[in-house]
Amino acid sequence: LLMEKGTGVYNIGYGKAVTVNKLVAMIKDYLNSASEIRYLPERPGEILHSYAAIDKLLSLGFQPEFSLEQGLIRTIDYYKGILGIRPAESGS
């Protein structure tokens, strides 16, 4: 799509804001992990809010094919495959 219609820099993402806490919760849930989350003091210059605005990409006709959860599950399963770990039969 980009090679046919676009030039420049494009953000590729889900197109909606999500907190790190929500993302971590989704990962822990899918992996059935009991990992403890440790919160550290904020660092100077810490980015508090970040969002991948995909408007420029949408203007070329791009439409996300997966929800954040679907994409996350596919990504986790991909890396499990590389590591030789069998993906879960079904995620949350």
C-alpha positions in Angstrom: 0.0 0.0 0.0 2.7 2.5 1.0 4.9 1.6 -2.0 1.9 2.2 -4.3 0.5 5.4 -2.8 2.6 6.9 -0.1 5.9 8.5 0.8 7.3 9.7 4.1 6.9 8.4 7.6 3.9 6.5 8.8 2.8 5.4 12.3 1.6 1.8 12.3 -0.6 0.9 15.2 -4.0 0.0 16.5 -5.3 3.6 16.2 -6.6 3.8 19.7 -4.9 4.8 23.0 -4.2 2.0 25.5 -2.5 2.2 28.8 0.7 0.2 29.6 -1.2 -1.2 32.6 -4.0 -2.5 30.2 -1.4 -3.9 27.8 0.4 -5.7 30.6 -2.9 -7.1 31.9 -3.7 -8.4 28.5 -0.3 -10.1 28.2 -0.5 -11.6 31.7 -4.0 -12.9 31.0 -3.1 -14.5 27.7 0.0 -16.1 29.2 -1.8 -17.1 32.4 1.0 -15.3 34.2 1.1 -14.6 37.9 4.1 -12.2 37.4 4.3 -9.3 39.9 4.2 -5.8 38.4 6.6 -3.5 40.1 6.1 0.2 39.8 9.2 2.4 40.0 9.5 6.1 40.5 8.9 8.2 37.4 12.1 9.1 35.6 12.8 12.7 34.5 11.5 13.3 31.0 9.2 10.2 31.2 6.7 10.2 28.4 3.3 9.9 30.2 1.0 9.6 27.2 1.8 8.2 23.7 -0.5 7.4 20.9 0.3 6.2 17.4 -1.9 8.4 15.2 -2.6 6.4 12.1 -4.7 9.0 10.3 -2.1 9.4 7.5 -2.1 5.7 6.9 -5.9 5.6 7.0 -6.0 8.3 4.3 -4.3 5.8 1.9 -7.0 3.2 2.5 -5.4 1.2 5.2 -7.7 -0.4 7.7 -6.5 -2.5 10.7 -7.3 -6.1 10.2 -7.1 -7.1 13.8 -8.1 -5.8 17.2 -5.3 -5.0 19.7 -6.0 -8.2 21.5 -6.0 -10.3 18.3 -2.7 -8.7 17.2 -1.2 -9.2 20.6 -2.2 -12.9 20.7 -0.8 -13.4 17.1 2.5 -11.7 18.1 2.9 -13.7 21.3 2.2 -17.0 19.4 4.7 -16.0 16.7 7.5 -15.5 19.2 6.5 -18.7 21.0 6.9 -20.5 17.7 10.4 -19.0 17.3 11.3 -20.2 20.8 9.7 -23.6 20.2 6.9 -23.0 22.8 3.5 -24.4 21.8 0.9 -21.6 21.5 -2.1 -21.8 23.8 -5.1 -23.6 22.5 -7.2 -20.6 23.1 -6.5 -17.1 24.5 -8.8 -14.9 26.5 
